[in-house]
């Protein structure tokens, strides 16, 4: 413990903090703009490549590998240092981005998104951990606001640039825009971040990593295809359920016996960390439900352009950094618990707006809902990260930060699969009732103006009503998770009422 602190202090003297912060923010910007720009481009990608039923898999594949690797990268960064592991993640992410731009089918795109997600797992947790390493606990609340501002900048530029690229150039460039950002970040990290890591032999928990991968993959596949391609009582669904249960127990057993586990359960014994991680899971489900499907509602139901659809998502990430900066100040005055509760209220308010949204509501309504959810996310996520990093020591900070982001990513993964399944099932049921000749893939024709114009009034109405009803089902689930998140936040220990 004492050695770790000395190493950390020594590296602080050598490291150029502000230049490292700039490099870290570039890496985070790369990941942040990817999230907003791809969501904006998805209707155009589906219209070009086809396969509406695979819509959610473009997000699920990315999030699956992100969720699986985030813990592994976090642990490796504690063992071998932040710089080499973050650099590896950025390089893999860039390779995946290049390949995504060359995809000619939806299946190819999904495979390349797996590669991209494999690298992305390193970016956010290690970048955030580096900030925890080089700044004091008092400084972290303020600096976390800076990191969150990256999401705001990417939100303003991402959807707008994405809409322009889709409309005037090609959706392929939404992936290739990452290349210069990643290269600049790598250069900055290697020039200005200096670590002093004691080299020793480590026992990497390969078994735990493998069990984790199988566990999350089986759960996600079950949620995506269960009730859709496979009946819940089918041998495929039952087999996946059995695999998920076995690997869950196997993972827990392995982590308790491993000398250097991927997920050390000891960090979960602190009640505030436990609540923060569970709340991050629920907010992750909410986040993917809004960011993945809002463009489809704005373009398919409201009949607006990709740029307008991008604007409705932009407001979420404008609210996020504003609230995150405010959260840094609130943490020092009213404390972690009250700050988190205020954030929970905003999450519920934003979700209510989505539940009540109709075609006549217009994009401003959608934008306000996004903004309120963004405020809630900014207040809660900043409070969670600062609290966690202040609770653990240097040699556990990487995995503790990664564990929190893993839970949000797991929420994203579960949410993309669960909500995508709900969307497809509700649309199938509605089309079978109104026009048996229509399929879920016919919804593709709503997402492109020239295809939409060719539809008869009757078919267009059925498609739009089916999409509206299905998306409302998704948003009711989002509201339910906002309420669940609030209930968990209320269980934060009273001691966290005080300032950090």
PEDALIN-V894618 format. One record per residue. N is the residue number from 1. SS is DSSP state (~ for helix, > for strand, _ for the rest). PHI is phi in whole degrees, 0 to 359 (* if undefined). Layout:
[[N | SS | PHI] [N | SS | PHI]]
This chain:
[[1 | _ | *] [2 | ~ | 299] [3 | ~ | 296] [4 | ~ | 298] [5 | ~ | 295] [6 | ~ | 298] [7 | ~ | 298] [8 | ~ | 296] [9 | ~ | 294] [10 | ~ | 297] [11 | ~ | 293] [12 | ~ | 296] [13 | ~ | 294] [14 | ~ | 274] [15 | _ | 278] [16 | _ | 273] [17 | ~ | 302] [18 | ~ | 291] [19 | ~ | 286] [20 | ~ | 294] [21 | ~ | 301] [22 | ~ | 298] [23 | ~ | 293] [24 | ~ | 296] [25 | ~ | 294] [26 | ~ | 297] [27 | ~ | 297] [28 | ~ | 292] [29 | ~ | 297] [30 | ~ | 300] [31 | ~ | 289] [32 | ~ | 292] [33 | ~ | 292] [34 | ~ | 298] [35 | ~ | 297] [36 | ~ | 281] [37 | ~ | 286] [38 | ~ | 289] [39 | ~ | 301] [40 | ~ | 292] [41 | ~ | 276] [42 | ~ | 303] [43 | ~ | 303] [44 | ~ | 290] [45 | ~ | 296] [46 | ~ | 294] [47 | ~ | 297] [48 | ~ | 277] [49 | ~ | 270] [50 | _ | 80] [51 | _ | 83] [52 | ~ | 299] [53 | ~ | 296] [54 | ~ | 265] [55 | ~ | 311] [56 | ~ | 291] [57 | ~ | 290] [58 | ~ | 297] [59 | ~ | 279] [60 | ~ | 298] [61 | ~ | 298] [62 | ~ | 298] [63 | ~ | 289] [64 | ~ | 300] [65 | ~ | 292] [66 | ~ | 299] [67 | ~ | 294] [68 | ~ | 293] [69 | ~ | 274] [70 | ~ | 300] [71 | ~ | 291] [72 | ~ | 296] [73 | ~ | 298] [74 | ~ | 300] [75 | ~ | 293] [76 | ~ | 298] [77 | ~ | 291] [78 | ~ | 289] [79 | ~ | 273] [80 | ~ | 243] [81 | _ | 103] [82 | ~ | 286] [83 | ~ | 299] [84 | ~ | 295] [85 | ~ | 286] [86 | ~ | 296] [87 | ~ | 298] [88 | ~ | 300] [89 | ~ | 298] [90 | ~ | 297] [91 | ~ | 298] [92 | ~ | 296] [93 | ~ | 300] [94 | ~ | 294] [95 | ~ | 298] [96 | ~ | 298] [97 | ~ | 297] [98 | ~ | 299] [99 | ~ | 295] [100 | ~ | 302] [101 | ~ | 294] [102 | _ | 263] [103 | _ | 295] [104 | _ | 246] [105 | _ | 224] [106 | ~ | 295] [107 | ~ | 295] [108 | ~ | 297] [109 | ~ | 299] [110 | ~ | 297] [111 | ~ | 297] [112 | ~ | 290] [113 | ~ | 292] [114 | ~ | 299] [115 | ~ | 297] [116 | ~ | 300] [117 | ~ | 295] [118 | ~ | 299] [119 | ~ | 280] [120 | ~ | 297] [121 | ~ | 301] [122 | ~ | 275] [123 | ~ | 293] [124 | ~ | 296] [125 | ~ | 294] [126 | ~ | 286] [127 | ~ | 300] [128 | ~ | 292] [129 | ~ | 294] [130 | ~ | 302] [131 | ~ | 298] [132 | ~ | 296] [133 | ~ | 285] [134 | ~ | 264] [135 | _ | 239] [136 | _ | 285] [137 | ~ | 305] [138 | ~ | 292] [139 | ~ | 284] [140 | ~ | 300] [141 | ~ | 302] [142 | ~ | 290] [143 | ~ | 292] [144 | ~ | 299] [145 | ~ | 296] [146 | ~ | 297] [147 | ~ | 299] [148 | ~ | 292] [149 | ~ | 297] [150 | ~ | 302] [151 | ~ | 293] [152 | ~ | 293] [153 | ~ | 297] [154 | ~ | 292] [155 | ~ | 290] [156 | ~ | 287] [157 | ~ | 277] [158 | ~ | 303] [159 | ~ | 298] [160 | ~ | 294] [161 | ~ | 295] [162 | ~ | 300] [163 | ~ | 298] [164 | ~ | 293] [165 | ~ | 297] [166 | ~ | 296] [167 | ~ | 283] [168 | ~ | 243] [169 | _ | 236] [170 | _ | 197] [171 | _ | 296] [172 | _ | 301] [173 | ~ | 286] [174 | ~ | 292] [175 | ~ | 269] [176 | ~ | 287] [177 | _ | 294] [178 | ~ | 289] [179 | ~ | 301] [180 | ~ | 295] [181 | ~ | 295] [182 | ~ | 295] [183 | ~ | 296] [184 | ~ | 299] [185 | ~ | 297] [186 | ~ | 299] [187 | ~ | 300] [188 | ~ | 297] [189 | ~ | 297] [190 | ~ | 285] [191 | ~ | 275] [192 | ~ | 242] [193 | _ | 261] [194 | _ | 239] [195 | _ | 246] [196 | _ | 237] [197 | _ | 262] [198 | _ | 289] [199 | _ | 278] [200 | _ | 209] [201 | _ | 283] [202 | _ | 244] [203 | _ | 255] [204 | _ | 283] [205 | _ | 277] [206 | ~ | 295] [207 | ~ | 297] [208 | ~ | 297] [209 | ~ | 296] [210 | ~ | 294] [211 | ~ | 298] [212 | ~ | 298] [213 | ~ | 298] [214 | ~ | 296] [215 | ~ | 300] [216 | ~ | 292] [217 | ~ | 297] [218 | ~ | 292] [219 | ~ | 296] [220 | ~ | 293] [221 | ~ | 298] [222 | ~ | 296] [223 | ~ | 291] [224 | ~ | 287] [225 | ~ | 264] [226 | > | 296] [227 | _ | 79] [228 | _ | 245] [229 | _ | 283] [230 | > | 244] [231 | _ | 291] [232 | _ | 298] [233 | _ | 266] [234 | _ | 288] [235 | ~ | 295] [236 | ~ | 295] [237 | ~ | 295] [238 | ~ | 293] [239 | ~ | 296] [240 | ~ | 296] [241 | ~ | 298] [242 | ~ | 295] [243 | ~ | 299] [244 | ~ | 299] [245 | ~ | 296] [246 | ~ | 298] [247 | ~ | 289] [248 | ~ | 298] [249 | ~ | 295] [250 | ~ | 297] [251 | ~ | 295] [252 | ~ | 300] [253 | ~ | 299] [254 | ~ | 297] [255 | ~ | 291] [256 | ~ | 283] [257 | ~ | 263] [258 | _ | 290] [259 | _ | 289] [260 | _ | 230] [261 | _ | 293] [262 | _ | 299] [263 | _ | 235] [264 | _ | 287] [265 | ~ | 292] [266 | ~ | 299] [267 | ~ | 289] [268 | ~ | 277] [269 | ~ | 289] [270 | _ | 286] [271 | ~ | 300] [272 | ~ | 295] [273 | ~ | 290] [274 | ~ | 300] [275 | ~ | 296] [276 | ~ | 299] [277 | ~ | 290] [278 | ~ | 293] [279 | ~ | 295] [280 | ~ | 295] [281 | ~ | 298] [282 | ~ | 291] [283 | ~ | 289] [284 | ~ | 296] [285 | ~ | 297] [286 | ~ | 300] [287 | ~ | 300] [288 | ~ | 289] [289 | ~ | 296] [290 | ~ | 276] [291 | ~ | 291] [292 | ~ | 282] [293 | ~ | 250] [294 | ~ | 297] [295 | ~ | 301] [296 | ~ | 295] [297 | ~ | 292] [298 | ~ | 294] [299 | ~ | 278] [300 | ~ | 280] [301 | ~ | 263] [302 | _ | 279] [303 | _ | 62] [304 | _ | 260] [305 | _ | 280] [306 | ~ | 303] [307 | ~ | 294] [308 | ~ | 295] [309 | ~ | 299] [310 | ~ | 296] [311 | ~ | 299] [312 | ~ | 295] [313 | ~ | 277] [314 | ~ | 303] [315 | ~ | 296] [316 | ~ | 298] [317 | ~ | 277] [318 | ~ | 279] [319 | ~ | 295] [320 | ~ | 299] [321 | ~ | 291] [322 | ~ | 300] [323 | ~ | 291] [324 | ~ | 294] [325 | ~ | 297] [326 | ~ | 296] [327 | ~ | 299] [328 | ~ | 303] [329 | ~ | 284] [330 | ~ | 296] [331 | ~ | 301] [332 | ~ | 278] [333 | ~ | 248] [334 | _ | 258] [335 | _ | 97] [336 | ~ | 293] [337 | ~ | 294] [338 | ~ | 295] [339 | ~ | 299] [340 | ~ | 294] [341 | ~ | 296] [342 | ~ | 300] [343 | ~ | 299] [344 | ~ | 299] [345 | ~ | 297] [346 | ~ | 295] [347 | ~ | 298] [348 | ~ | 292] [349 | ~ | 300] [350 | ~ | 297] [351 | ~ | 295] [352 | ~ | 298] [353 | ~ | 297] [354 | ~ | 292] [355 | ~ | 296] [356 | _ | 266] [357 | _ | 284] [358 | _ | 232] [359 | ~ | 299] [360 | ~ | 283] [361 | ~ | 297] [362 | _ | 85] [363 | ~ | 294] [364 | ~ | 297] [365 | ~ | 301] [366 | ~ | 297] [367 | ~ | 294] [368 | ~ | 294] [369 | ~ | 301] [370 | ~ | 298] [371 | ~ | 299] [372 | ~ | 296] [373 | ~ | 296] [374 | ~ | 300] [375 | ~ | 298] [376 | ~ | 298] [377 | ~ | 295] [378 | ~ | 297] [379 | ~ | 294] [380 | ~ | 285] [381 | ~ | 295] [382 | ~ | 294] [383 | ~ | 299] [384 | ~ | 297] [385 | ~ | 295] [386 | ~ | 298] [387 | ~ | 296] [388 | ~ | 297] [389 | ~ | 292] [390 | ~ | 276] [391 | ~ | 270] [392 | _ | 253] [393 | _ | 275] [394 | ~ | 304] [395 | ~ | 284] [396 | ~ | 238] [397 | ~ | 294] [398 | ~ | 297] [399 | ~ | 288] [400 | ~ | 293] [401 | ~ | 295] [402 | ~ | 296] [403 | ~ | 297] [404 | ~ | 294] [405 | ~ | 290] [406 | ~ | 300] [407 | ~ | 294] [408 | ~ | 291] [409 | ~ | 296] [410 | ~ | 297] [411 | ~ | 298] [412 | ~ | 301] [413 | ~ | 296] [414 | ~ | 298] [415 | ~ | 296] [416 | ~ | 299] [417 | ~ | 288] [418 | ~ | 297] [419 | ~ | 289] [420 | ~ | 297] [421 | ~ | 295] [422 | ~ | 298] [423 | ~ | 300] [424 | ~ | 297] [425 | ~ | 295] [426 | ~ | 295] [427 | ~ | 294] [428 | ~ | 300] [429 | ~ | 299] [430 | ~ | 294] [431 | ~ | 294] [432 | ~ | 296] [433 | ~ | 284] [434 | ~ | 265] [435 | _ | 201] [436 | _ | 298] [437 | _ | 285] [438 | _ | 277] [439 | _ | 236] [440 | ~ | 300] [441 | ~ | 296] [442 | ~ | 294] [443 | ~ | 296] [444 | ~ | 307] [445 | ~ | 289] [446 | ~ | 280] [447 | _ | 273] [448 | _ | 235] [449 | ~ | 303] [450 | ~ | 292] [451 | ~ | 284] [452 | ~ | 295] [453 | ~ | 296] [454 | _ | 283] [455 | _ | 284] [456 | _ | 290] [457 | ~ | 302] [458 | ~ | 294] [459 | ~ | 294] [460 | ~ | 299] [461 | ~ | 297] [462 | ~ | 297] [463 | ~ | 298] [464 | ~ | 290] [465 | ~ | 295] [466 | ~ | 296] [467 | ~ | 294] [468 | ~ | 297] [469 | ~ | 298] [470 | ~ | 295] [471 | ~ | 291] [472 | ~ | 296] [473 | ~ | 299] [474 | ~ | 299] [475 | ~ | 286] [476 | ~ | 295] [477 | ~ | 294] [478 | ~ | 301] [479 | ~ | 298] [480 | ~ | 300] [481 | ~ | 287] [482 | ~ | 296] [483 | ~ | 293] [484 | ~ | 299] [485 | ~ | 300] [486 | ~ | 297] [487 | ~ | 297] [488 | ~ | 296] [489 | ~ | 301] [490 | _ | 296] [491 | _ | 270] [492 | _ | 301] [493 | _ | 305] [494 | ~ | 299] [495 | ~ | 299] [496 | ~ | 279] [497 | ~ | 293] [498 | _ | 283] [499 | _ | 287] [500 | _ | 286]]
